[in-house]
Amino acid sequence: MIVKLLLITIVLMAAITALFAIRILFQKNGKFPNTHIGGNRNMAKRGIYCASTQDKIANKDKRHILKDTLS
């Protein structure tokens, strides 16, 4: 019973993987969609960035403020 279920699961996963691969191969630009927040133009327009980009911006601002106070 468990072996049969495992076999069905493996076959379904293989079929899904093959369908994704076929879609990517035959699609015009043939690449995975960018689902990262940094790749979303509407989020960037609103000033919403991914956590690593927000950290970089915050650290840049801190260095700028520190440089001004030391001068």
C-alpha angles and dihedrals in degrees: 000000000000092000090053091050091047091050092050090049093050092048092049093048091049091050093049092048091050092050091051090049092050091049092052093046095050099037116105097245093024102206137113115272115256105243095167117118091235090062095055111098095196092055091049091051088056092049095250114140136168118275095257092052091048089051091052091050092048093049091048090053091048092052091048092051092045091050091051093050093049093050 
